Amino acid sequence: EPLVIETPVLIKNPFTEPGQSGTPQCVERDRDRIELKWNPPKSDGGNPIKGYQIERREKAA
């Protein structure tokens, strides 16, 4: 038998997209490694951020 309620219920995903993190800054680098730092986003979207994906690209010729 269906449930009957008097007030509407909004169903949505409990998590939202996290905010943008700060601009990455180079802390240290050498020939084959680089160390970056940045400020975390102000909002994590309701779910802790577990990590970041960083991509490297070659300089354009």
Short mmCIF file of the C-alpha atoms (twelve columns), coordinates in Angstrom:
data_MODEL
# 
_entry.id   MODEL 
# 
loop_
_atom_site.group_PDB 
_atom_site.id 
_atom_site.type_symbol 
_atom_site.label_atom_id 
_atom_site.label_alt_id 
_atom_site.label_comp_id 
_atom_site.label_asym_id 
_atom_site.label_seq_id 
_atom_site.Cartn_x 
_atom_site.Cartn_y 
_atom_site.Cartn_z 
_atom_site.pdbx_PDB_model_num 
ATOM 1  C CA . GLU A 1  0.000  0.000  0.000   1 
ATOM 2  C CA . PRO A 2  1.468  3.436  -0.923  1 
ATOM 3  C CA . LEU A 3  2.597  5.865  1.737   1 
ATOM 4  C CA . VAL A 4  0.455  8.997  1.991   1 
ATOM 5  C CA . ILE A 5  2.087  12.143 3.403   1 
ATOM 6  C CA . GLU A 6  0.781  15.668 3.891   1 
ATOM 7  C CA . THR A 7  3.922  17.638 2.995   1 
ATOM 8  C CA . PRO A 8  6.084  17.200 -0.123  1 
ATOM 9  C CA . VAL A 9  9.522  15.619 0.183   1 
ATOM 10 C CA . LEU A 10 12.475 16.757 -1.930  1 
ATOM 11 C CA . ILE A 11 14.773 13.878 -2.824  1 
ATOM 12 C CA . LYS A 12 18.273 14.870 -3.892  1 
ATOM 13 C CA . ASN A 13 21.848 13.678 -3.823  1 
ATOM 14 C CA . PRO A 14 23.278 14.323 -0.323  1 
ATOM 15 C CA . PHE A 15 26.552 15.580 -1.830  1 
ATOM 16 C CA . THR A 16 27.229 18.616 -3.991  1 
ATOM 17 C CA . GLU A 17 30.220 19.466 -6.152  1 
ATOM 18 C CA . PRO A 18 33.162 20.686 -4.041  1 
ATOM 19 C CA . GLY A 19 34.412 24.239 -4.371  1 
ATOM 20 C CA . GLN A 20 37.473 25.178 -6.387  1 
ATOM 21 C CA . SER A 21 40.836 24.702 -4.699  1 
ATOM 22 C CA . GLY A 22 43.424 27.463 -4.555  1 
ATOM 23 C CA . THR A 23 45.904 28.106 -7.362  1 
ATOM 24 C CA . PRO A 24 48.775 25.581 -7.241  1 
ATOM 25 C CA . GLN A 25 52.172 27.045 -6.387  1 
ATOM 26 C CA . CYS A 26 55.557 25.459 -7.017  1 
ATOM 27 C CA . VAL A 27 57.341 24.894 -3.701  1 
ATOM 28 C CA . GLU A 28 60.344 22.990 -5.001  1 
ATOM 29 C CA . ARG A 29 61.406 21.421 -8.278  1 
ATOM 30 C CA . ASP A 30 64.291 19.720 -9.961  1 
ATOM 31 C CA . ARG A 31 64.802 17.826 -13.199 1 
ATOM 32 C CA . ASP A 32 62.373 14.971 -12.600 1 
ATOM 33 C CA . ARG A 33 60.046 16.092 -9.801  1 
ATOM 34 C CA . ILE A 34 58.010 19.039 -8.631  1 
ATOM 35 C CA . GLU A 35 56.382 19.767 -5.285  1 
ATOM 36 C CA . LEU A 36 53.146 21.749 -5.381  1 
ATOM 37 C CA . LYS A 37 50.997 23.270 -2.670  1 
ATOM 38 C CA . TRP A 38 47.560 24.874 -2.748  1 
ATOM 39 C CA . ASN A 39 44.765 25.798 -0.382  1 
ATOM 40 C CA . PRO A 40 41.901 23.322 -0.106  1 
ATOM 41 C CA . PRO A 41 38.440 24.404 -1.294  1 
ATOM 42 C CA . LYS A 42 36.204 26.237 1.164   1 
ATOM 43 C CA . SER A 43 33.485 23.612 0.653   1 
ATOM 44 C CA . ASP A 44 34.105 19.875 0.281   1 
ATOM 45 C CA . GLY A 45 30.569 19.282 -1.006  1 
ATOM 46 C CA . GLY A 46 29.587 17.283 2.078   1 
ATOM 47 C CA . ASN A 47 32.085 14.475 1.460   1 
ATOM 48 C CA . PRO A 48 35.776 14.613 2.461   1 
ATOM 49 C CA . ILE A 49 38.185 15.057 -0.461  1 
ATOM 50 C CA . LYS A 50 40.383 11.958 -0.678  1 
ATOM 51 C CA . GLY A 51 42.882 13.176 -3.253  1 
ATOM 52 C CA . TYR A 52 43.573 15.199 -6.362  1 
ATOM 53 C CA . GLN A 53 44.524 14.302 -9.917  1 
ATOM 54 C CA . ILE A 54 47.403 16.306 -11.352 1 
ATOM 55 C CA . GLU A 55 48.286 16.068 -15.037 1 
ATOM 56 C CA . ARG A 56 51.575 16.986 -16.635 1 
ATOM 57 C CA . ARG A 57 51.939 18.294 -20.145 1 
ATOM 58 C CA . GLU A 58 54.988 19.090 -22.222 1 
ATOM 59 C CA . LYS A 59 55.724 22.680 -23.190 1 
ATOM 60 C CA . ALA A 60 54.569 23.606 -26.674 1 
ATOM 61 C CA . ALA A 61 57.428 23.991 -29.152 1 
# 
